[in-house]
């Protein structure tokens, strides 16, 4: 309750509270016979800090500047996700385990909270969002072109492969099957690595998540779900466009 404590960052306030919770049981046990009123005061403070702990964790991690930076959009994707670092995933998983321990009453003081938050700041959540939005827009346009072509006239009338059908097959094989699907598989793996500990944290802190966070969370999840749903929809458009064509070398998964 000192001036330093009141003006500390959210992460430092969290660490101070956890240190208090780790030490106070011994203190209460030492003084409860000789100073029962002070012991009762400490017991009340202990209970209050335990109740406030989910909010402290939310403020320090999910509402912190490092987490906002983690989700900030880059100016360009470059070769993402080829050059992603594993230390971001390690830090997220450690923050998840730390939160689980502390919420469960195991007040370990050896977690490198500040270091993990610093690593989180350099993470690629924003890159993942931009990649998801990029593939969503690109595949939606591609599907639209295929659907428009089919609506005008079939690519293989009477089972005969037209020049347009040959071009379509070549494009599907060269770009979508060989390049795009491999890139999407990488994105799905990275999504799983990043989202698994984050969603565990969000579940643990679900009772204190404010409405604005829940709204953003829903938009984020909807966008990232497109990494699996949009390619499936595009495959459906390809199959519909090339239905009835001979020598189905264009088959995709």
C-alpha positions as a printed NumPy array, in Angstrom:
array([[  0.   ,   0.   ,   0.   ],
       [  3.044,   2.284,  -0.237],
       [  3.328,   5.07 ,  -2.798],
       [  5.736,   2.895,  -4.731],
       [  3.244,   0.035,  -4.757],
       [  0.343,   2.232,  -5.856],
       [  2.342,   3.68 ,  -8.77 ],
       [  3.955,   0.427,  -9.873],
       [  3.197,  -1.092, -13.256],
       [  0.466,  -3.719, -13.429],
       [  3.079,  -6.473, -13.645],
       [  4.924,  -5.174, -10.587],
       [  1.669,  -4.847,  -8.642],
       [  0.967,  -8.469,  -9.521],
       [  4.384,  -9.582,  -8.297],
       [  3.976,  -7.629,  -5.045],
       [  0.604,  -9.248,  -4.396],
       [  1.927, -12.743,  -5.127],
       [  4.888, -12.164,  -2.833],
       [  2.471, -11.044,  -0.118],
       [  0.338, -14.153,  -0.634],
       [  3.42 , -16.361,  -0.514],
       [  4.707, -14.888,   2.773],
       [  1.587, -13.938,   4.713],
       [  0.584, -17.434,   5.957],
       [  3.8  , -17.772,   7.966],
       [  3.405, -14.247,   9.289],
       [ -0.154, -14.887,  10.417],
       [  0.905, -18.119,  12.115],
       [  3.669, -16.306,  14.029],
       [  1.544, -13.452,  15.391],
       [ -1.965, -14.873,  15.74 ],
       [ -1.573, -15.635,  19.463],
       [  0.17 , -12.433,  20.56 ],
       [ -1.391, -10.022,  18.05 ],
       [ -4.763, -11.484,  17.062],
       [ -6.137,  -8.197,  15.681],
       [ -3.174,  -7.728,  13.35 ],
       [ -3.434, -11.379,  12.332],
       [ -7.094, -10.838,  11.473],
       [ -6.199,  -7.732,   9.442],
       [ -3.623,  -9.741,   7.517],
       [ -6.11 , -12.557,   6.977],
       [ -8.602, -10.083,   5.505],
       [ -5.884,  -8.625,   3.271],
       [ -4.925, -12.134,   2.196],
       [ -8.504, -12.933,   1.245],
       [ -8.884,  -9.659,  -0.668],
       [ -5.692, -10.19 ,  -2.647],
       [ -6.727, -13.725,  -3.516],
       [-10.031, -12.373,  -4.852],
       [ -8.217,  -9.638,  -6.798],
       [ -5.646, -11.995,  -8.29 ],
       [ -7.537, -12.789, -11.556],
       [ -7.902,  -9.062, -12.224],
       [ -4.222,  -8.495, -11.415],
       [ -3.288, -11.228, -13.886],
       [ -5.555,  -9.792, -16.56 ],
       [ -4.145,  -6.293, -16.099],
       [ -0.557,  -7.494, -16.189],
       [ -0.834,  -9.883, -19.151],
       [ -3.899,  -9.542, -21.384],
       [ -4.371,  -5.803, -20.808],
       [ -0.67 ,  -4.998, -20.723],
       [  1.298,  -3.016, -23.343],
       [  3.312,  -6.088, -24.278],
       [  0.197,  -8.049, -25.245],
       [ -1.126,  -5.13 , -27.297],
       [  2.198,  -4.947, -29.106],
       [  2.071,  -8.705, -29.693],
       [ -1.157,  -8.26 , -31.686],
       [ -0.134,  -5.067, -33.513],
       [ -0.207,  -5.387, -37.311],
       [  3.1  ,  -5.264, -39.207],
       [  3.558,  -3.136, -42.32 ],
       [  4.199,  -6.249, -44.427],
       [  4.253, -10.031, -44.029],
       [  7.603, -10.71 , -45.701],
       [  8.316, -14.453, -45.554],
       [  6.079, -15.053, -42.543],
       [  5.788, -17.557, -40.929],
       [  9.176, -18.953, -42.012],
       [ 11.206, -16.908, -39.521],
       [  9.175, -17.242, -36.313],
       [ 10.882, -17.674, -32.957],
       [ 10.112, -20.451, -30.516],
       [ 10.848, -18.324, -27.473],
       [  7.507, -16.508, -27.881],
       [  5.637, -19.789, -27.541],
       [  7.795, -20.759, -24.554],
       [  6.976, -17.468, -22.824],
       [  3.254, -17.803, -23.518],
       [  3.216, -21.323, -22.129],
       [  5.145, -20.207, -19.05 ],
       [  2.73 , -17.315, -18.467],
       [ -0.121, -19.819, -18.695],
       [  1.503, -22.177, -16.172],
       [  2.336, -19.261, -13.885],
       [ -1.267, -18.06 , -13.923],
       [ -2.556, -21.564, -13.271],
       [ -0.194, -22.015, -10.311],
       [ -0.997, -18.668,  -8.743],
       [ -4.74 , -18.984,  -9.207],
       [ -4.491, -22.456,  -7.684],
       [ -2.732, -21.156,  -4.577],
       [  0.843, -22.168,  -5.454],
       [  2.62 , -18.829,  -5.174],
       [  5.944, -19.619,  -6.784],
       [  8.182, -16.573,  -7.019],
       [ 10.656, -17.94 ,  -9.557],
       [  8.636, -17.232, -12.716],
       [ 10.427, -14.645, -14.963],
       [  7.293, -12.573, -15.499],
       [  8.97 ,  -9.407, -16.749],
       [ 11.27 , -11.319, -19.092],
       [  8.355, -13.271, -20.56 ],
       [  6.373, -10.081, -21.092],
       [  9.384,  -8.566, -22.85 ],
       [  9.569, -11.581, -25.17 ],
       [  5.813, -11.361, -25.749],
       [  6.227,  -7.795, -26.997],
       [  8.301,  -9.129, -29.896],
       [  5.774, -11.84 , -30.801],
       [  3.98 , -12.404, -34.09 ],
       [  0.29 , -12.283, -33.212],
       [ -0.202,  -9.303, -35.508],
       [  1.584, -11.09 , -38.347],
       [ -0.778, -14.021, -37.924],
       [ -3.816, -11.721, -38.088],
       [ -2.52 ,  -9.994, -41.217],
       [ -1.791, -13.353, -42.852],
       [ -5.313, -14.563, -42.04 ],
       [ -6.856, -11.385, -43.469],
       [ -4.661, -11.609, -46.585],
       [ -5.649, -15.191, -47.396],
       [ -9.3  , -14.422, -46.668],
       [ -9.376, -11.548, -49.171],
       [ -7.321, -13.33 , -51.835],
       [ -9.231, -16.613, -51.755],
       [-12.583, -14.816, -51.645],
       [-11.643, -12.981, -54.852],
       [-10.4  , -16.192, -56.487],
       [-13.563, -18.083, -55.527],
       [-15.676, -15.236, -56.853],
       [-13.926, -15.351, -60.225],
       [-14.488, -19.092, -60.515],
       [-18.143, -18.812, -59.535],
       [-18.669, -15.988, -62.026],
       [-17.11 , -18.055, -64.816],
       [-19.286, -21.084, -64.027],
       [-22.399, -18.901, -63.992],
       [-21.58 , -17.661, -67.5  ],
       [-20.713, -21.003, -69.134],
       [-19.101, -24.309, -68.064],
       [-15.357, -24.819, -68.354],
       [-15.805, -28.315, -69.786],
       [-19.021, -28.351, -71.839],
       [-20.028, -31.876, -72.689],
       [-16.967, -33.215, -70.893],
       [-14.581, -31.484, -73.319],
       [-11.673, -29.611, -71.737],
       [-11.5  , -26.046, -73.019],
       [ -8.454, -23.803, -73.069],
       [ -9.937, -21.92 , -70.102],
       [-10.214, -25.187, -68.178],
       [ -6.576, -26.018, -68.933],
       [ -5.482, -22.586, -67.721],
       [ -7.564, -22.967, -64.575],
       [ -6.051, -26.378, -63.819],
       [ -2.548, -25.022, -64.327],
       [ -3.164, -22.11 , -61.995],
       [ -4.666, -24.381, -59.331],
       [ -1.762, -26.84 , -59.51 ],
       [  1.03 , -24.277, -59.757],
       [ -0.149, -21.73 , -57.217],
       [ -2.872, -23.032, -54.949],
       [ -1.857, -26.677, -54.498],
       [  1.92 , -26.186, -54.477],
       [  2.307, -22.761, -52.859],
       [ -0.815, -21.518, -51.106],
       [ -1.801, -24.752, -49.373],
       [  1.73 , -25.213, -48.   ],
       [  1.712, -21.645, -46.663],
       [ -1.7  , -22.167, -45.099],
       [ -0.486, -25.354, -43.386],
       [  2.356, -23.347, -41.841],
       [ -0.094, -20.674, -40.67 ],
       [ -2.37 , -23.277, -39.093],
       [  0.569, -24.762, -37.178],
       [  1.616, -21.329, -35.961],
       [ -1.944, -20.488, -34.975],
       [ -2.107, -23.649, -32.889],
       [  1.212, -22.854, -31.196],
       [  0.196, -19.305, -30.266],
       [ -3.517, -19.699, -29.573],
       [ -3.367, -22.774, -27.345],
       [ -1.708, -21.031, -24.35 ],
       [ -3.528, -17.752, -25.025],
       [ -6.951, -19.392, -25.02 ],
       [ -6.047, -21.281, -21.843],
       [ -5.21 , -17.954, -20.212],
       [ -8.455, -16.43 , -21.442],
       [-10.416, -19.374, -20.052],
       [ -8.731, -19.084, -16.647],
       [ -9.447, -15.353, -16.522],
       [-12.88 , -15.578, -18.134],
       [-14.621, -14.22 , -15.059],
       [-12.817, -10.863, -15.232],
       [-12.57 , -10.303, -19.004],
       [-14.301,  -6.98 , -19.794],
       [-16.817,  -6.662, -22.601],
       [-14.455,  -4.781, -24.921],
       [-11.896,  -7.572, -24.649],
       [-14.546, -10.211, -25.306],
       [-15.682,  -8.28 , -28.384],
       [-12.134,  -8.102, -29.748],
       [-11.604, -11.769, -28.83 ],
       [-14.629, -12.753, -30.914],
       [-13.43 , -10.778, -33.938],
       [ -9.952, -12.287, -33.622],
       [-11.276, -15.829, -33.405],
       [-13.606, -15.296, -36.341],
       [-10.735, -14.027, -38.504],
       [ -8.407, -16.864, -37.506],
       [-11.104, -19.485, -38.086],
       [-10.995, -18.366, -41.698],
       [ -7.569, -19.997, -41.993],
       [ -9.391, -23.318, -42.169],
       [-12.864, -22.401, -43.439],
       [-11.916, -20.136, -46.359],
       [ -9.559, -22.65 , -48.059],
       [-12.242, -25.332, -47.773],
       [-14.742, -23.   , -49.404],
       [-12.247, -22.209, -52.164],
       [-11.633, -25.907, -52.807],
       [-15.388, -26.268, -53.171],
       [-15.41 , -23.492, -55.769],
       [-12.57 , -25.18 , -57.689],
       [-14.343, -28.534, -57.738],
       [-17.584, -26.955, -58.856],
       [-15.86 , -24.999, -61.624],
       [-14.024, -28.06 , -62.968],
       [-16.847, -30.529, -62.487],
       [-17.197, -32.756, -65.519],
       [-13.675, -32.09 , -66.769],
       [-11.661, -35.138, -67.846],
       [ -8.356, -36.232, -66.26 ],
       [ -8.962, -34.669, -62.834],
       [ -5.307, -33.77 , -62.138],
       [ -6.637, -30.677, -60.419],
       [ -7.931, -32.489, -57.362],
       [ -7.076, -30.69 , -54.132],
       [ -7.73 , -31.35 , -50.465]])
